[in-house]
């Protein structure tokens, strides 16, 4: 027989049931928790959008909610106040994770006995099947007529077919332990839950490229005359997460939580440029080379700042094995940091860039492409072929694809006669794999009459002409190799390793 509600028989009101997990219902502020999806007012678009609550905290006796907007980039996540939450609509309650899947994953991991994750293939898997690619490829004025004009695709292209000039943002894959077959393994004693908790509370630096806090911990940064809004989490000391604004000295990169402390520092700070050797100067910018072993504090501060704008950058407290190349602009007040890239003193894989970033206030001005060009100019002086550390971030991939395309197309337009892929790589200081990747991505590598031919299609030529017209209007930033005063540094075995 069906049971009856005893409370209804005696006339007492029934207690409302708890919200069913995974279903939609109305909610109050006190019922909201992490994982709930609801509509939040998005100031940039001026309308309410579906968002997920990632974290809840209390500031000045008022709750704050850190939300991620559905189908929006992670860098647009933000802290919101209760008045921006739309509780007149139903909210979606989070579903619990199925423990069975976790057990299956743990079982697979134990069987692998420290094997690599699917996102980290071994070196042998990364190599292309045909690494020779040494067939003679001809490029001439008639080759573009061999195959009909085709639309060139790829992420580096805008809807009109033009190159997107996104600034460089490259993630660091980090230095992880390797297994016997070259695969990457997590450090011993690593725990996902403990790592994320440590990131959010203590501000410790992560030792894994895969475990990154989802919650941005700083509200605003004041750097020189610019006020910046961080995009991602950065492990600054936990006491700075309670400040509305963190003040950063644009010369020594020291950070302060109060304007008075920052003003006292500025009255005493005598640094007017990055603490290294100036190796390049032209009418617009200068480059400084900084040794992470000699300038540890400055380089660590630079890593903390860059993590605010790089999603998957892995930070290490020891910066000794890296060189930092910083691009600055000069005025009567000193040298102001535009961006930088770091480079291992000795890279077994031949990488010429470990991490690269243009600060947000200088993006969309061509500085990112200038940083990439400078890294390849150093590779030319070293007599090596260089490539950025993989995997690239989304914006980093766009920036590098745009640079690779510009470089290869310019070389093909300048060269008369025959040229091989190896010769293209040698002239540009790019690796053969990057050259082939670019040609295939742009659909410029064709098989014609028994040989591979590089085809400059009408679409590529028309796109190049439009780019030149834009450069005439907006200007074009270009390196002058003769202004580079630099020789490849030589380091002892001690200075190339971690100072542990």
N, C-alpha and C positions, 0 to 999 in steps of 0.2 A: 504493500500500500504506500501511496505517496505520503511523505512526512509533511507536517504543518509547522509553520513558524510559531513558536511558543509566544514570542513577544507580541504577535498580532492578536493572540487570544486574550491576553491580559490587558491590551490596550496601550502598551508602551511603544514608543517609536523605535523602529529598527535602525541599527547602526549602519551607515553607508558602507558598502563593500570597498575593499581596496581596489585600485585600478588594475585591470587585467593587463599583464605584461604582453607587449606586442600589439595591443589594440589601441584604438583612439577613444578619448573621452575628455571631458572638461577637467581642468586642473586649477589649483591655486598656487600662489608663490611658495607656500610652505611645502607643497607636494613635489615641486620641481627637483630633479636630480640629474646627475650626469648621464648622458645618453638619450635624454628626452628630445624629441624633435617638435618644434613649434615655429610659428611665424614671428619674425623679428623685423623691426623697422630698419631698413638699410639706407643710411643717410645719403650715400653716393647716388643711388637710383631714385630715392624719394618714395619708396614703396616697401611694403612688407614682403619678406622672402622667407622661404622655409630654411631653417637652420637647426643644427644639432648642438646641444650644450656639451662642451668638453670639460669644463671646470667651473666650480662655484667657490667664491671667496667672499669675505666681508671686509669692506674698507670704509672707514669713518662711520661705523655702525649701520652701513647700508650694504645689502648684498650686491655682488657683481657676478655676471655670467659671461664666461668666455665661449663664444659660439663660432661654429663653422657653417658658412652659407652653402646650401646645396648647389652643386655644379659650379662653384666659384673656386678660384685658386686659393691655396692654403694661406698665402701671404695676406689675404683680405680678412682673415680671422681677426676678431676683436673682442674687447671687453665691452659689455653693454650694461646699462642700468635697468631696473625693473620697469620703468615707464616705456621702454622700447619693446617690451614683450607684449604680444597680442594674446591675451588670455580669454578673449571673447570667442575664439575658435577652439576646436578640439586639438589636443596635443597627442603625439604618438609616443607610447611608452616603449622603452628599449626591450629587446628580446634577450633572454639569457643565452650565453654561449653554451654550445653543446659540449659536454665533457668528453663525449666519445671521440670527437675529432681531435681533441688535444691528446688523448691517449694514443690515437693512431699516429699522430705526428711524433710523439715521444718514442713510440716503438720504431718508427722508421729511422729516427735519429740514432737510436741505440744500435740498430743493425748496421748503420753506415759507419759507426765507430769513428766519429770525427770527420766525416766526409764533408765536402763542400756543399753549400746551399745551392739551389737551382740558379740563383742570381749571380753566383760566382763560379763560372766554369773554369776548368783548368786551362793552362796555357796552350796545351795541345788542341783543345777545342776552339780556342780563339783564333788560331791560325786558319787562313783560308785553305781550301783543298788544293788549289793550284797557286803555289807561292812563287812560281817562276815569272810568268807574265813578261817575258822578255822578247816577244815577237815584235818585229818591226811594224810600227804604226805610222802611217803617212798622214800628213795634214797639209792641205793645200787649198787654193781658192776654189777648186772644182769639187772638193770633197763634200761641201755642204749641199751640192746638187745630187749626190749619189742617192740619198735617202730623203724622202719627203719631210717637210717641216712637221715637227711633232710638238705637242704641248709638253713643257718641262714641268715635272711635279717636284714634290719634296717639301719638307717642313720649313726650309729656309726661304720659301717664296711667299709673297703676299698674294691675295686673290687676283691682283692685276698682273702677276708674274714678276714683280719687282722684288729685289732682295730686301728683306727686313733687316734694319740696322739695329738689332737688339744688342744690348751690352752683354759683355761676357760674364757668365756666372757658372763656375765649374766646381763640381763637388770633389771632395777628396776621398778617395777610397780607403786611405789610411794604411797603417802598417800592422797587419794582423798576422797571427801565427799561421804557418803553412804546414800542411800535411806532407807525407812522403811523396805524393804525386803532384805537389805544387798547389793543392787546393787550400782555400782559406778556412780557418777554424776559429771559433770563439775562444776568448781567453778562459783559462781554467777558473772555475768558481763563478762564472758569469751567470747572472740571473736577470731575465727581462724585467720582472716586476721590481726587483731591487734597484736596477739601473735607472728605470724611469722615475722611481720614487726619489732616488738620490739626485737626479737632474732637477726635479721640480722643487725640492726642499732645500738641499744643501748647496746647490750651485756647483757641484763637482763636475769635472770634465769627463765626457763619455769616452769609453775605450772601445766602442763598437760602432761601426758605420751604420748598422741596421736599427739601432735603438735610439730614437731621438724624441724628445718631449714634444707633445702636440700643442702645448700651451705656450704662447708668447708671454714672457714674464716682465718685459719693460714697456712702459707706456710711450715715452718720448725721449729723444736724445737731442741735446743742444750741442752743436759742433760748429764753432766759429759763428758765422752769421746765418747758419742754416739750422732749422729745426726739423729733425727727421723722425719718422715713425717707423720703428723696427718692423720687420716682416716675420721674423721667426724667433724661436727661443735662443738665448745666449746665456751661458753659465756665469754671469756676473755674480758677485757675492749676494747672498740672499737678502741682505738688508737693503740693497738698492732696488729690489722689486717693489718695495712699499712707497718709493718716491714717485711723484708725478713726472718729474723731469730728471734725467741723469745728464750732468754736464761733463763733456769730454774736451780736453785740451787738444786742439787740432795739430799741435806740433809734437808733444810728447805722448799723446793718447792716454794720459792719466784720466781717471774718472772720479767724479764727486757727486754727492747726493744733495748738497745745498749750494745755493749761489754764493753765499759768503765764503765758504771753503774754496770754491772754485776761483773767486776773485783774488783771494790771498795767494793761491797757487800761481795765477797768471802774473801777479806782481813780482814773483820770484823766479818764474820759469824763464830761462835764457835761450832755450832751443828754438831755432828759427827754420830748421829743415830736418828731414829724417837723419838719424845718426849714422850715416855711412858715407861712402865715397860717391861723388857725382861722376857718373860715367858717360852721360849724354846730356847735351844742351842744344836747343835751337831757339827760335824766336818765341815759341809758345810754351814748350814744356821742358822739363828736365827729368832724368832718371837717376835714382840713387840705388846703390847696391849695399844691402845690410846683411851682415853675418848673424844668423840666429844664435850662435855660440857667444859672440861678443856683446850683443845687444839683446839679452834675453827678455828683460822687462818690457822693452819697447815692442818686441816682436810678439810677446804674449798678449799685450794690450791690443795689438793689431789683429790677432786671431780672435779675441773676444769681440771686437768691433765688427769684423767681417762675418762672424757667425750670426749677427742680427739680420743679415741679408742673404745668407746662403743656407738652404734648407738642410742639405745632407753633408755639410762640412764636418769632418771629424777633427776634433780638437785634441791636441796633446800638450801637456804641460811643458814638455821638453822640446824646444824648437832648435836644438843644436844642429841636427842634420840638414837644415834648410838654409837657403839663401833667399832673401826677399828683395824683389826689384820694384821700387815704388816710383810711380809717376806723379809729378807735382806741377802746379802752375805757380809762377812767381809774380810777386808785386812788391810794393815798398814795405809791406808788413812781414814778409817772409815767404816760405814755400808751403803751399796748401795742397794736402793730399788729394789726388784725384782717384787713384786706384792702384792696384798692385798685383803681382803674381809671385808665387813662391815656387822654388825649384829645389829638388834634392841635390845635395852636393855630389852624390854618386848614385845614379839610378840604374839598377840592373836591367830594367826594361827599356831604357833609353828615353824616358819621358823628359820633355823640356819644360813642362808646367805641371805643378802639383795642385795649385789652387789659384784662381784668378777672379778678380772682382773689380768692378767700377762702382764707386759709391753712388747712391741714388741721385744726389744733387747734380752729378755730372753725366748721368746717362742720357742717351739719345743725342749725343754730340759727337759721335765718332771716336770717342776715347777707347772704347772696348776693342775696336778693330786695331787701334794703334798699339794697345798692350799685346795683342796676339802677334802683330807684325814684329814687335820688339823681341818677343821670345824666339821667333824664328831667325831673327838677325843674329842673336847670340849663338844659335845652333850653327849658323853659317860660319861664324868666327871659330867655333870649336871644330868645324869640319865634320859634323855629324848630322844625321837625319833625326828630327824631333817630332814628337806627337804629345798631345795633352794626356794626362793620366785618365784612364777610363775607370768607371763609366762617367760620361758627361751628364750634366744636368740638362733640363729642357732648354733653358735660355742659352746655356753654354753650347749645346749642339747647334742651335740656330746661328749663333755668332760664328762658330768655327766653320760651319757649312758655307756661310756667306763669305768668309775670308778665303776658304779653300777655292770656292768658285771664282772669286775675283782674281786670285793669283794664277790659277790654271788658265783661265780664259785670256788674261793679259799675256801670259807666256806664249800661248798658241797663236795669238794675233801678231806677236813680235817675231816669232820664229818662222823662217822661210825654209821649206824643204821638209825632210823627214826628221822625226823625233820619236824616241821611245818613252815608255812610261818611266823607266829607270832614269832617263835623262831629265824628265820633268821633275821627278823627285829630287834629283841632285841640284837642279837649278833653284828649286823653291825651299830646300831643306825639309820637305815633308816626307814622311815615310811612304813607301810604295803602297801600303794598304790604304792610307788616307787618299792618295791620288786615285786609286781604283774605285774606292768608295764614292768619291766625288763624281767621277765620270759616270759611274753606274746610276747614281742618284739623279743626275741631270740627263740621263738617257743619251749620253754622248759617245758611248762605246758600242760600236756595231760590228757585226761579222759580215764582211763583204768580200766575195771572190776568194774565199779560202784564207783570209787573214782578218785580224781585228783592226778596225779603223776608227780613229777619233773623229767625230763629226761635229762641226760647229753649225748647228741648225739656224734657220732664220729666226726662230724664237729667241735663241741665246744672243744672237747679234742685235736684235731689236731691243732686248732687255738691256744689253750693255750700252746701247746708245741712249736709252732713257736715263740710265744711271749717270752717264756723263753729263747730260743736261741738268739733272738735279745737282750734281757737284758744282757746276758752274754757278748755280744760284745760291746754294747753301755753303759752298766752300768744301775743301777736301783736305783732311789732315794726313800728312805723309811723313814718313821717317826719312832722314838724311843719313845714310850709312857712314858718310865721311865724318860726321860729328860724334860717332861712337868711339870713345877712348877706353878700350877695355881689352884685357887678355884673359883667357880662361884661368881662373884661380886654381892653385894646387894646394891640397889639404893633406894633413897627416891622417893616419888611420884613426886617431883619437877624435879629431874634430869632425869626422864624418859619421860618427855613431851617436846614439842616445847617451846622454849624461846620467845614467842610472847608477 
